[in-house]
Amino acid sequence: IKHCRTVTVPVLFCFSAYFALQVIYARRKYKISPPNTTGHPEFERIFRAQANCSEYFPIFISLLWVAGIFFHQGMAAACGLLYLYTRFQYFQGYTVAAQGRLGPLYASARLLWLLLGLAVAGLLAHFLLP
């Protein structure tokens, strides 16, 4: 699963760090101290975008690894990079307006379903085919 680890996981780390830093900058800009999560609408959108992305990353990384191990490393890595790109678009769109998240949200959901399909196909082939 070399391709998945060496390509997608570092990008995931960079995106996670970028999203977290955007929340920190927004807290400073709008003077919203932790643990508060409400205040200026722009801060709330940035905070929710970061939280939503973080909530899906464990599902994503699990599917990425299973698809990479049991189906195909390159295809899993390509899907993973596309997924991360759509989540970046989701974050950018959400920070501008709540409606801006919808297109990238649907695209990232389709990629998660694709990774799930690849993982299931790989697992079935591994355990059921001689």
DSSP file (Angstrom, degrees, kcal/mol; ACC not computed):
  #  RESIDUE AA STRUCTURE BP1 BP2  ACC     N-H-->O    O-->H-N    N-H-->O    O-->H-N    TCO  KAPPA ALPHA  PHI   PSI    X-CA   Y-CA   Z-CA
    1    1 A I     >        0   0    0      0, 0.0     4,-2.1     0, 0.0     5,-0.2   0.000 360.0 360.0 360.0  28.9    0.0    0.0    0.0
    2    2 A K  H  >  +     0   0    0      1,-0.2     4,-3.0     2,-0.2     5,-0.3   0.888 360.0  52.6 -54.4 -47.1    3.0    2.1   -0.6
    3    3 A H  H  >>S+     0   0    0      1,-0.2     4,-1.8     2,-0.2     5,-0.7   0.907 108.7  50.1 -61.0 -42.9    1.2    4.6   -3.0
    4    4 A C  I  >>S+     0   0    0      1,-0.2     5,-1.6     2,-0.2     4,-0.7   0.913 116.6  41.2 -62.2 -42.8   -1.6    5.3   -0.6
    5    5 A R  I  <5S+     0   0    0     -4,-2.1    -2,-0.2     1,-0.2    -1,-0.2   0.937 118.2  43.8 -71.0 -46.4    0.8    6.0    2.2
    6    6 A T  I  <5S+     0   0    0     -4,-3.0    -1,-0.2    -5,-0.2    -2,-0.2   0.695 127.9  24.0 -78.8 -18.0    3.4    8.0    0.3
    7    7 A V  I  X5S+     0   0    0     -4,-1.8     4,-1.0    -5,-0.3    -3,-0.2   0.824 126.7  31.6-109.0 -57.9    1.0   10.1   -1.7
    8    8 A T  I  X<S+     0   0    0     -5,-0.7     4,-2.5    -4,-0.7    -3,-0.2   0.886 110.7  57.4 -79.4 -41.1   -2.4   10.5    0.0
    9    9 A V  H  ><S+     0   0    0     -5,-1.6     4,-2.3     1,-0.2    -1,-0.2   0.908 107.0  48.2 -63.7 -43.8   -1.7   10.4    3.7
   10   10 A P  H  > S+     0   0    0      0, 0.0     4,-2.3     0, 0.0    -1,-0.2   0.885 112.2  50.6 -63.1 -34.9    0.8   13.3    3.7
   11   11 A V  H  X S+     0   0    0     -4,-1.0     4,-2.6     2,-0.2    -2,-0.2   0.914 108.6  52.3 -66.4 -41.1   -1.7   15.4    1.7
   12   12 A L  H  X S+     0   0    0     -4,-2.5     4,-2.6     1,-0.2    -1,-0.2   0.919 109.3  50.0 -58.0 -44.9   -4.4   14.5    4.2
   13   13 A F  H  X S+     0   0    0     -4,-2.3     4,-2.5     2,-0.2    -2,-0.2   0.926 110.7  49.2 -60.1 -45.5   -2.2   15.7    7.0
   14   14 A C  H  X S+     0   0    0     -4,-2.3     4,-2.6     1,-0.2    -2,-0.2   0.913 112.1  47.8 -62.7 -43.3   -1.5   19.0    5.2
   15   15 A F  H  X S+     0   0    0     -4,-2.6     4,-3.0     2,-0.2     5,-0.2   0.922 111.0  51.1 -63.5 -43.3   -5.2   19.6    4.6
   16   16 A S  H  X S+     0   0    0     -4,-2.6     4,-2.2     1,-0.2    -2,-0.2   0.921 112.6  46.2 -60.2 -43.6   -6.1   18.8    8.2
   17   17 A A  H  X S+     0   0    0     -4,-2.5     4,-2.4     2,-0.2    -1,-0.2   0.914 112.6  50.4 -64.5 -42.9   -3.4   21.2    9.4
   18   18 A Y  H  X S+     0   0    0     -4,-2.6     4,-2.0     2,-0.2    -2,-0.2   0.929 111.2  48.1 -61.0 -46.5   -4.6   23.9    6.9
   19   19 A F  H  X S+     0   0    0     -4,-3.0     4,-1.5     1,-0.2    -1,-0.2   0.914 112.3  49.1 -62.0 -43.0   -8.2   23.5    8.0
   20   20 A A  H  X S+     0   0    0     -4,-2.2     4,-2.0    -5,-0.2    -1,-0.2   0.896 109.8  51.8 -64.0 -40.3   -7.3   23.7   11.7
   21   21 A L  H  X S+     0   0    0     -4,-2.4     4,-2.8     1,-0.2    -1,-0.2   0.869 104.4  56.8 -65.1 -35.3   -5.2   26.9   11.0
   22   22 A Q  H  X S+     0   0    0     -4,-2.0     4,-2.3     1,-0.2    -1,-0.2   0.880 106.6  49.9 -62.9 -36.9   -8.1   28.5    9.3
   23   23 A V  H  X S+     0   0    0     -4,-1.5     4,-2.5     2,-0.2    -1,-0.2   0.917 110.8  49.7 -66.3 -42.5  -10.2   28.0   12.4
   24   24 A I  H  X S+     0   0    0     -4,-2.0     4,-2.1     2,-0.2    -2,-0.2   0.936 112.2  47.2 -61.3 -46.6   -7.4   29.6   14.5
   25   25 A Y  H  X S+     0   0    0     -4,-2.8     4,-2.8     1,-0.2    -1,-0.2   0.903 112.4  49.8 -62.4 -40.7   -7.1   32.6   12.2
   26   26 A A  H  X S+     0   0    0     -4,-2.3     4,-2.6     2,-0.2    -1,-0.2   0.885 107.5  54.4 -66.7 -37.8  -10.9   33.0   12.2
   27   27 A R  H  X>S+     0   0    0     -4,-2.5     5,-2.2     1,-0.2     4,-0.6   0.931 113.1  43.0 -59.2 -44.3  -11.0   32.9   16.0
   28   28 A R  H ><5S+     0   0    0     -4,-2.1     3,-0.6     3,-0.2    -2,-0.2   0.927 113.9  50.5 -66.9 -44.7   -8.4   35.6   16.2
   29   29 A K  H 3<5S+     0   0    0     -4,-2.8    -2,-0.2     1,-0.2    -1,-0.2   0.899 121.9  31.9 -61.3 -42.7  -10.1   37.7   13.4
   30   30 A Y  H 3<5S-     0   0    0     -4,-2.6    -1,-0.2    -5,-0.2    -2,-0.2   0.328 107.3-121.2-101.6   6.8  -13.6   37.6   15.0
   31   31 A K  T <<5 +     0   0    0     -4,-0.6     2,-0.6    -3,-0.6    -3,-0.2   0.930  56.2 153.5  55.1  53.2  -12.3   37.5   18.7
   32   32 A I      < -     0   0    0     -5,-2.2    -1,-0.2    -6,-0.2    -2,-0.1  -0.930  28.7-156.5-115.5 106.1  -14.0   34.1   19.5
   33   33 A S    >   -     0   0    0     -2,-0.6     3,-1.7     1,-0.1    -5,-0.0  -0.535  30.6 -70.2 -84.4 145.6  -12.1   32.4   22.3
   34   34 A P  T 3  S+     0   0    0      0, 0.0    -1,-0.1     0, 0.0     3,-0.1  -0.425 113.9  34.2 -62.2 146.3  -12.2   28.6   22.9
   35   35 A P  T 3  S+     0   0    0      0, 0.0    -2,-0.0     0, 0.0    -3,-0.0  -0.954  97.1  98.3 -93.0  10.9  -14.3   26.8   23.9
   36   36 A N    <   +     0   0    0     -3,-1.7    -4,-0.0     1,-0.1     3,-0.0  -0.299  40.8 178.4 -60.9 140.1  -16.9   29.0   22.1
   37   37 A T        +     0   0    0     -3,-0.1     2,-0.3     2,-0.0    -1,-0.1   0.214  58.3  69.7-126.1  10.7  -18.0   27.8   18.7
   38   38 A T        +     0   0    0      9,-0.0     2,-0.3     5,-0.0    -2,-0.0  -0.879  55.6  86.1-126.6 162.1  -20.6   30.4   17.9
   39   39 A G  S    S+     0   0    0     -2,-0.3    -8,-0.1    -7,-0.0    -2,-0.0  -0.914  75.3  34.7 155.2-124.2  -20.3   34.1   17.0
   40   40 A H  S  > S-     0   0    0     -2,-0.3     4,-2.3   -10,-0.2     3,-0.2  -0.396  74.0-126.7 -63.5 137.2  -19.7   35.7   13.6
   41   41 A P  H  > S+     0   0    0      0, 0.0     4,-2.1     0, 0.0     5,-0.2   0.845 109.1  54.2 -57.4 -35.8  -21.4   33.7   10.8
   42   42 A E  H  > S+     0   0    0      2,-0.2     4,-2.3     1,-0.2     5,-0.2   0.918 108.7  48.8 -66.1 -41.1  -18.1   33.5    8.8
   43   43 A F  H  > S+     0   0    0     -3,-0.2     4,-3.1     1,-0.2     5,-0.2   0.935 109.5  52.6 -60.5 -45.0  -16.4   32.0   11.8
   44   44 A E  H  X S+     0   0    0     -4,-2.3     4,-2.5     1,-0.2    -2,-0.2   0.883 109.6  48.7 -60.7 -39.1  -19.2   29.5   12.3
   45   45 A R  H  X S+     0   0    0     -4,-2.1     4,-2.6     2,-0.2    -1,-0.2   0.924 113.3  46.6 -66.5 -43.7  -19.0   28.4    8.6
   46   46 A I  H  X S+     0   0    0     -4,-2.3     4,-2.3     2,-0.2    -2,-0.2   0.923 113.7  49.0 -63.2 -44.0  -15.2   27.9    8.9
   47   47 A F  H  X S+     0   0    0     -4,-3.1     4,-2.4     1,-0.2    -2,-0.2   0.926 113.9  45.3 -61.7 -45.7  -15.5   26.0   12.1
   48   48 A R  H  X S+     0   0    0     -4,-2.5     4,-3.1    -5,-0.2     5,-0.2   0.888 110.6  53.7 -67.6 -38.9  -18.2   23.7   10.7
   49   49 A A  H  X S+     0   0    0     -4,-2.6     4,-2.2     2,-0.2    -1,-0.2   0.928 112.1  44.9 -61.0 -44.4  -16.3   23.1    7.5
   50   50 A Q  H  X S+     0   0    0     -4,-2.3     4,-2.4     2,-0.2    -2,-0.2   0.922 115.0  47.8 -65.1 -44.3  -13.2   22.1    9.5
   51   51 A A  H  X S+     0   0    0     -4,-2.4     4,-2.2     2,-0.2    -2,-0.2   0.916 111.3  50.4 -64.1 -43.4  -15.3   19.9   11.8
   52   52 A N  H  X S+     0   0    0     -4,-3.1     4,-1.3     2,-0.2    -1,-0.2   0.920 111.6  47.4 -62.5 -43.7  -17.2   18.2    9.0
   53   53 A C  H  X S+     0   0    0     -4,-2.2     4,-1.3    -5,-0.2     3,-0.4   0.926 112.2  50.2 -63.0 -43.5  -14.0   17.4    7.1
   54   54 A S  H  < S+     0   0    0     -4,-2.4    -1,-0.2     1,-0.2    -2,-0.2   0.855 106.0  56.6 -63.3 -34.9  -12.4   16.0   10.3
   55   55 A E  H  < S+     0   0    0     -4,-2.2     4,-0.4     1,-0.2    -1,-0.2   0.837 111.6  42.2 -65.9 -32.8  -15.5   13.9   11.0
   56   56 A Y  H  X S+     0   0    0     -4,-1.3     4,-2.6    -3,-0.4    -1,-0.2   0.658  92.9  82.9 -89.7 -16.5  -15.2   12.2    7.6
   57   57 A F  H  X S+     0   0    0     -4,-1.3     4,-2.9     1,-0.2     5,-0.3   0.864  88.3  52.4 -61.9 -37.7  -11.4   11.7    7.6
   58   58 A P  H  > S+     0   0    0      0, 0.0     4,-1.9     0, 0.0    -1,-0.2   0.913 112.3  46.3 -63.9 -38.4  -11.4    8.4    9.6
   59   59 A I  H  > S+     0   0    0     -4,-0.4     4,-2.4     2,-0.2     5,-0.2   0.943 114.9  48.3 -63.6 -47.0  -14.0    6.9    7.3
   60   60 A F  H  X S+     0   0    0     -4,-2.6     4,-2.8     1,-0.2     5,-0.2   0.935 111.7  47.0 -59.2 -50.0  -11.9    8.1    4.3
   61   61 A I  H  X S+     0   0    0     -4,-2.9     4,-2.2     1,-0.2    -1,-0.2   0.868 112.1  51.4 -66.4 -35.1   -8.6    6.8    5.6
   62   62 A S  H  X S+     0   0    0     -4,-1.9     4,-2.3    -5,-0.3    -1,-0.2   0.944 113.6  43.2 -64.7 -48.0  -10.0    3.4    6.5
   63   63 A L  H  X S+     0   0    0     -4,-2.4     4,-2.7     1,-0.2     5,-0.3   0.894 112.2  55.0 -64.7 -39.5  -11.6    2.9    3.0
   64   64 A L  H  X S+     0   0    0     -4,-2.8     4,-2.3    -5,-0.2    -1,-0.2   0.933 111.1  43.7 -58.5 -48.0   -8.5    4.2    1.4
   65   65 A W  H  X S+     0   0    0     -4,-2.2     4,-2.5     2,-0.2     5,-0.2   0.915 114.9  47.6 -68.0 -43.3   -6.3    1.6    3.1
   66   66 A V  H  X S+     0   0    0     -4,-2.3     4,-2.7     1,-0.2     5,-0.4   0.930 114.6  46.7 -65.4 -43.3   -8.6   -1.3    2.6
   67   67 A A  H  X>S+     0   0    0     -4,-2.7     4,-2.0    -5,-0.2     5,-1.4   0.891 114.2  49.0 -63.6 -38.4   -9.1   -0.5   -1.1
   68   68 A G  H  <5S+     0   0    0     -4,-2.3     5,-0.2    -5,-0.3    -2,-0.2   0.865 116.2  41.7 -68.6 -37.0   -5.3    0.0   -1.5
   69   69 A I  H  <5S+     0   0    0     -4,-2.5    -2,-0.2    -5,-0.1    -3,-0.2   0.924 128.8  25.1 -75.9 -45.8   -4.5   -3.3    0.2
   70   70 A F  H  <5S+     0   0    0     -4,-2.7    -3,-0.2    -5,-0.2    -2,-0.2   0.645 131.5  25.4-101.8 -16.3   -7.1   -5.5   -1.3
   71   71 A F  T  <5S-     0   0    0     -4,-2.0     2,-0.3    -5,-0.4    -3,-0.2   0.733 118.8 -38.7-110.1 -80.0   -8.0   -3.9   -4.6
   72   72 A H     >< -     0   0    0     -5,-1.4     4,-2.3     1,-0.1     5,-0.2  -0.914  35.6-147.7-158.9 125.7   -5.4   -1.7   -6.3
   73   73 A Q  H  > S+     0   0    0     -2,-0.3     4,-2.6    -5,-0.2     5,-0.2   0.925  99.3  46.9 -60.6 -48.2   -2.9    0.8   -4.8
   74   74 A G  H  > S+     0   0    0      2,-0.2     4,-2.5     1,-0.2    -1,-0.2   0.903 113.7  46.9 -64.8 -42.5   -2.8    3.2   -7.7
   75   75 A M  H  > S+     0   0    0      2,-0.2     4,-2.6     1,-0.2     5,-0.2   0.908 113.2  49.4 -66.9 -40.9   -6.6    3.4   -8.1
   76   76 A A  H  X S+     0   0    0     -4,-2.3     4,-2.6     2,-0.2    -2,-0.2   0.927 112.1  48.5 -62.7 -44.0   -7.1    3.8   -4.4
   77   77 A A  H  X S+     0   0    0     -4,-2.6     4,-2.6     2,-0.2    -2,-0.2   0.906 111.3  49.8 -63.3 -41.8   -4.5    6.6   -4.3
   78   78 A A  H  X S+     0   0    0     -4,-2.5     4,-2.3     2,-0.2    -2,-0.2   0.932 113.1  46.1 -62.6 -45.8   -6.1    8.3   -7.3
   79   79 A C  H  X S+     0   0    0     -4,-2.6     4,-2.6     1,-0.2    -2,-0.2   0.893 112.0  53.4 -61.9 -39.2   -9.5    8.2   -5.7
   80   80 A G  H  X S+     0   0    0     -4,-2.6     4,-2.5    -5,-0.2    -2,-0.2   0.910 108.9  47.0 -63.5 -43.3   -8.0    9.4   -2.4
   81   81 A L  H  X S+     0   0    0     -4,-2.6     4,-2.2     2,-0.2    -1,-0.2   0.900 112.8  49.6 -66.6 -39.6   -6.4   12.4   -4.0
   82   82 A L  H  X S+     0   0    0     -4,-2.3     4,-2.4     2,-0.2    -2,-0.2   0.907 110.3  51.6 -63.4 -40.7   -9.6   13.3   -5.8
   83   83 A Y  H  X S+     0   0    0     -4,-2.6     4,-2.4     1,-0.2    -2,-0.2   0.940 109.8  48.4 -60.4 -47.2  -11.5   12.9   -2.6
   84   84 A L  H  X S+     0   0    0     -4,-2.5     4,-2.1     1,-0.2    -1,-0.2   0.882 110.0  52.6 -62.8 -37.5   -9.1   15.3   -0.8
   85   85 A Y  H  X S+     0   0    0     -4,-2.2     4,-2.3     2,-0.2    -1,-0.2   0.923 110.0  47.9 -62.7 -43.6   -9.4   17.8   -3.7
   86   86 A T  H  X S+     0   0    0     -4,-2.4     4,-2.5     1,-0.2    -2,-0.2   0.868 110.3  52.1 -67.4 -33.8  -13.2   17.7   -3.4
   87   87 A R  H  X S+     0   0    0     -4,-2.4     4,-2.5     2,-0.2    -1,-0.2   0.868 108.4  51.4 -69.1 -33.9  -13.0   18.2    0.4
   88   88 A F  H  X S+     0   0    0     -4,-2.1     4,-2.7     2,-0.2    -2,-0.2   0.928 111.2  47.3 -64.1 -44.3  -10.7   21.2   -0.1
   89   89 A Q  H  X S+     0   0    0     -4,-2.3     4,-3.0     2,-0.2     5,-0.2   0.899 110.4  53.4 -61.7 -40.0  -13.3   22.6   -2.5
   90   90 A Y  H  X S+     0   0    0     -4,-2.5     4,-2.8     2,-0.2    -2,-0.2   0.941 110.2  46.9 -57.8 -49.1  -16.0   21.8    0.1
   91   91 A F  H  X S+     0   0    0     -4,-2.5     4,-2.0     1,-0.2    -2,-0.2   0.937 114.2  46.8 -60.1 -48.5  -14.0   23.8    2.7
   92   92 A Q  H  X S+     0   0    0     -4,-2.7     4,-0.9     1,-0.2    -1,-0.2   0.920 115.0  46.5 -61.9 -44.2  -13.4   26.7    0.4
   93   93 A G  H  X S+     0   0    0     -4,-3.0     4,-2.3     7,-0.2     3,-0.5   0.901 111.3  51.3 -65.4 -41.0  -17.1   26.8   -0.7
   94   94 A Y  H  < S+     0   0    0     -4,-2.8    -1,-0.2     6,-0.3    -2,-0.2   0.858 103.4  58.2 -66.7 -35.8  -18.5   26.5    2.8
   95   95 A T  H  < S+     0   0    0     -4,-2.0    -1,-0.2    -5,-0.2   -49,-0.2   0.799 112.0  42.0 -66.2 -26.1  -16.3   29.4    4.1
   96   96 A V  H  < S-     0   0    0     -4,-0.9     2,-0.3    -3,-0.5    -2,-0.2   0.914 135.6 -18.6 -84.0 -48.0  -17.9   31.7    1.5
   97   97 A A    ><  -     0   0    0     -4,-2.3     3,-1.3     1,-0.1    -1,-0.3  -0.974  57.6-118.2-159.7 146.4  -21.5   30.5    1.8
   98   98 A A  G >  S+     0   0    0     -2,-0.3     3,-1.3     1,-0.3     4,-0.3   0.861 115.5  55.8 -57.5 -37.1  -23.3   27.4    3.2
   99   99 A Q  G >  S+     0   0    0      1,-0.3     3,-1.3     2,-0.2     4,-0.4   0.753  92.2  73.1 -66.8 -23.4  -24.7   26.6   -0.3
  100  100 A G  G <  S+     0   0    0     -3,-1.3    -6,-0.3    -7,-0.5    -1,-0.3   0.611  89.3  60.7 -67.6 -11.7  -21.1   26.6   -1.7
  101  101 A R  G <> S+     0   0    0     -3,-1.3     4,-2.2    -8,-0.3    -1,-0.3   0.670  83.6  80.9 -86.9 -17.4  -20.4   23.3    0.0
  102  102 A L  H <> S+     0   0    0     -3,-1.3     4,-2.4    -4,-0.3     5,-0.2   0.907  89.0  46.8 -66.2 -49.2  -23.1   21.3   -1.8
  103  103 A G  H  > S+     0   0    0     -4,-0.4     4,-2.1     1,-0.2    -1,-0.2   0.958 118.2  41.7 -57.8 -53.8  -21.5   20.5   -5.1
  104  104 A P  H  > S+     0   0    0      0, 0.0     4,-2.7     0, 0.0    -1,-0.2   0.838 111.2  58.4 -63.6 -31.2  -18.2   19.4   -3.6
  105  105 A L  H  X S+     0   0    0     -4,-2.2     4,-2.1     2,-0.2    -2,-0.2   0.941 108.5  44.4 -61.9 -46.7  -20.0   17.5   -0.8
  106  106 A Y  H  X S+     0   0    0     -4,-2.4     4,-2.2     2,-0.2    -1,-0.2   0.896 113.5  51.1 -65.1 -40.1  -21.9   15.4   -3.3
  107  107 A A  H  X S+     0   0    0     -4,-2.1     4,-1.8    -5,-0.2    -2,-0.2   0.918 111.2  47.3 -64.2 -42.9  -18.7   14.8   -5.3
  108  108 A S  H  X S+     0   0    0     -4,-2.7     4,-2.0     1,-0.2    -1,-0.2   0.870 110.1  53.5 -67.9 -34.8  -16.8   13.7   -2.2
  109  109 A A  H  X S+     0   0    0     -4,-2.1     4,-2.3    -5,-0.2    -1,-0.2   0.907 107.3  51.2 -64.8 -40.9  -19.6   11.4   -1.2
  110  110 A R  H  X S+     0   0    0     -4,-2.2     4,-2.2     1,-0.2    -1,-0.2   0.893 109.6  50.7 -62.5 -38.6  -19.5    9.7   -4.6
  111  111 A L  H  X S+     0   0    0     -4,-1.8     4,-2.6     2,-0.2    -1,-0.2   0.871 108.4  51.5 -68.5 -36.0  -15.8    9.2   -4.2
  112  112 A L  H  X S+     0   0    0     -4,-2.0     4,-2.4     2,-0.2    -2,-0.2   0.914 110.2  49.4 -64.2 -41.4  -16.3    7.6   -0.7
  113  113 A W  H  X S+     0   0    0     -4,-2.3     4,-2.5     2,-0.2    -2,-0.2   0.896 110.4  51.2 -63.0 -39.2  -18.9    5.3   -2.2
  114  114 A L  H  X S+     0   0    0     -4,-2.2     4,-2.6     2,-0.2    -2,-0.2   0.934 110.3  48.2 -63.4 -45.8  -16.4    4.4   -5.0
  115  115 A L  H  X S+     0   0    0     -4,-2.6     4,-2.6     1,-0.2    -2,-0.2   0.890 110.8  52.0 -61.2 -38.7  -13.7    3.7   -2.4
  116  116 A L  H  X S+     0   0    0     -4,-2.4     4,-2.7     2,-0.2    -2,-0.2   0.925 110.0  48.9 -62.4 -43.8  -16.2    1.5   -0.5
  117  117 A G  H  X S+     0   0    0     -4,-2.5     4,-2.7     2,-0.2    -2,-0.2   0.910 112.1  48.0 -61.9 -43.2  -17.0   -0.4   -3.6
  118  118 A L  H  X S+     0   0    0     -4,-2.6     4,-2.6     2,-0.2    -1,-0.2   0.910 112.6  49.3 -63.7 -42.2  -13.3   -0.9   -4.4
  119  119 A A  H  X S+     0   0    0     -4,-2.6     4,-2.6     2,-0.2    -2,-0.2   0.930 113.5  45.6 -63.4 -46.0  -12.7   -2.1   -0.8
  120  120 A V  H  X S+     0   0    0     -4,-2.7     4,-2.9     2,-0.2     5,-0.2   0.925 113.4  49.4 -64.4 -44.8  -15.6   -4.5   -0.9
  121  121 A A  H  X S+     0   0    0     -4,-2.7     4,-2.5    -5,-0.2    -2,-0.2   0.920 113.1  47.7 -60.5 -43.2  -14.7   -5.9   -4.3
  122  122 A G  H  X S+     0   0    0     -4,-2.6     4,-2.3    -5,-0.2    -2,-0.2   0.908 113.0  47.6 -64.5 -42.4  -11.1   -6.3   -3.1
  123  123 A L  H  X S+     0   0    0     -4,-2.6     4,-2.5     2,-0.2     5,-0.3   0.917 112.8  48.8 -65.3 -43.1  -12.2   -8.0    0.1
  124  124 A L  H  X>S+     0   0    0     -4,-2.9     4,-2.6     1,-0.2     5,-0.6   0.930 113.2  47.2 -62.4 -44.7  -14.6  -10.4   -1.7
  125  125 A A  H  X5S+     0   0    0     -4,-2.5     4,-1.1    -5,-0.2    -1,-0.2   0.899 114.0  48.3 -63.1 -39.9  -12.0  -11.3   -4.3
  126  126 A H  H  <5S+     0   0    0     -4,-2.3    -2,-0.2    -5,-0.2    -1,-0.2   0.912 122.8  29.9 -67.6 -43.1   -9.4  -11.9   -1.6
  127  127 A F  H  <5S+     0   0    0     -4,-2.5    -2,-0.2    -5,-0.2    -1,-0.2   0.707 127.8  36.0 -94.9 -20.4  -11.5  -14.1    0.6
  128  128 A L  H  <5S+     0   0    0     -4,-2.6    -3,-0.2    -5,-0.3    -2,-0.1   0.719 100.9  73.8-107.5 -24.7  -13.9  -15.8   -1.8
  129  129 A L     <<       0   0    0     -4,-1.1     0, 0.0    -5,-0.6     0, 0.0  -0.724 360.0 360.0 -93.4 140.1  -11.8  -16.4   -4.9
  130  130 A P              0   0    0      0, 0.0    -1,-0.1     0, 0.0    -4,-0.1   0.504 360.0 360.0 -69.5 360.0   -9.2  -19.2   -4.9
